[in-house]
Amino acid sequence: MNGSKSRLDPQDTVVLFADLQAGIAEFAKTMPMDRLKKGVLALGKLAKLFDMPAVVSGIAGEDGSPAKVLPEIGDSLGPLPTHHRTTCDSFLNSDIRSAIVSTGRRTLLIAGVATELAVQLPALTAADLGYRVHVVIDACGGMSERTEEAALLRLLHAGVTPVSVITLAGELAGELTSPRAQQAVGILFAMAGS
């Protein structure tokens, strides 16, 4: 689907996992933790299956200790470095921005906690920089339904598109008779059945 304005091209897509770490992920009130972890795991599996690079951002502890990222990211993608942010907007951190820009890809999928901050702010900045941005809603969690809804509305008005892991799996699968498509469908069914 190269050139499509409405469909994802995995060869032009990079995934940002934002603040999916111990001490922050537990603040999600709009997505139960077990569902959030399943969404993150499924998104990671899709990224690996379709060769979409991933960038992980987090916040170092007050004592400087590294972020303890949800194990589902590593379980699906293998070990990845965590880029520690020092601003509320990951895209304003040169290390994180460089990691995304260096992929050469112009479509950004974002998953994280909290939707109102760690997801919304880099999504807005990336959209302003000309990226096609999609927020993976079942791999995100907000602080409250009301504030997450406000964030999603602001994102929609800025041209950011909400998407689900299940939609991604089906869209990326393409021709269902191929082995890779069958794997994507397996990820879809695992997510839907959980």
Secondary structure as GFF3:
##gff-version 3
##sequence-region A 1 194
A	DSSP	three_ten_helix	10	12	.	.	.	ID=ss1
A	DSSP	beta_strand	13	18	.	.	.	ID=ss2
A	DSSP	three_ten_helix	25	27	.	.	.	ID=ss3
A	DSSP	alpha_helix	33	49	.	.	.	ID=ss4
A	DSSP	beta_strand	54	58	.	.	.	ID=ss5
A	DSSP	alpha_helix	71	77	.	.	.	ID=ss6
A	DSSP	beta_strand	82	84	.	.	.	ID=ss7
A	DSSP	three_ten_helix	90	92	.	.	.	ID=ss8
A	DSSP	alpha_helix	94	101	.	.	.	ID=ss9
A	DSSP	beta_strand	107	113	.	.	.	ID=ss10
A	DSSP	pi_helix	115	119	.	.	.	ID=ss11
A	DSSP	alpha_helix	120	128	.	.	.	ID=ss12
A	DSSP	beta_strand	132	141	.	.	.	ID=ss13
A	DSSP	alpha_helix	145	157	.	.	.	ID=ss14
A	DSSP	beta_strand	161	163	.	.	.	ID=ss15
A	DSSP	alpha_helix	165	173	.	.	.	ID=ss16
A	DSSP	alpha_helix	179	193	.	.	.	ID=ss17
###
